[in-house]
């Protein structure tokens, strides 16, 4: 599947990785796994409810989430951050 990065996602990911450079390897592994299989069990992907219905979230770390939307063969990455920041 192809990844598309929203401007918000790109900006927030850049800031996150500047603050926490040790997460770079894990971040790029997550992107690779997402493009291969967005429902890889190690990602803990789950559908969101309420006003976020139609979107999915997966885990970068215990505290950090990536929110995305699935289209035919496109994964549109929308946001990245802590649970409170992205929900």
N, C-alpha and C positions, 0 to 999 in steps of 0.2 A: 504494500500500500504506500501511497505517497503522502508525505507530511507537508502541511501548509502551516506556517507560523503567523498568527495574528500579530499586529504591531504591539499590542499590549503584552502579549506573551513574550515577544522578543525583548522588549524593554525591561520587563521584570526579570526575565531569565538572565539577562546581562548583569543587572544589578545584584541578583542573588549570587551569581558565580564570582563577581568581584568581591563580594563580602565573604564568600565561602569557597575559595578556590579548590579546596579538597573535594568538592562535590562534582567537579568537571567530569571525571571519569564515569562516575555513576550517572550523571546527566546524559552523557552521550550513549551509554549502555541502554538507558531507558528509551531514548529516541530510536535506537536500533531495534530493540524489542518491540516497541510500538509499531514500527513500520513493518516488521515481520508478522506480528500477531498481537493486536491490541488487547486480546483477552488472555495473554500469557499469564498463568497463575502467579508468577512471581511479581507481577505488576499490581495485583489486587484491584483490577478494574471493576468498577461497579456503576450502574446507572444512577443518575441523580433524580431527585423528586422535587415537587413543589415548583417554585419559579425557575428552577434549573432543569426541569424535565426536558428530555431529549438530548441531554449532555451526559458525558461520562467523566469519571475521575479515576486516576490511578496514583499509586504512591511512588514518590521519588525516595523519600525516607519515611520514618515513622511520623514525622511532623509535617512534611512537605508533600503537596499534592499538585498534580497536573490535571487541568480540566480541558476536555476536548469534545468535539462533535464529530460524528462519523457520517460521511457521505459515501456514495458508491465505493470508490476505491481511494478516497481521500480522508485523511485524519487531520482535521483543522484544530490546531492547538490554540486554546483561547487564553488560558491563564496559568500561572504557576505561583505557589506561595504556601504559606501555612494554612491550616484548616480554616481559621477565622478570616484570613485574607481572601480566599477564593470562594467561600460559600456565602 
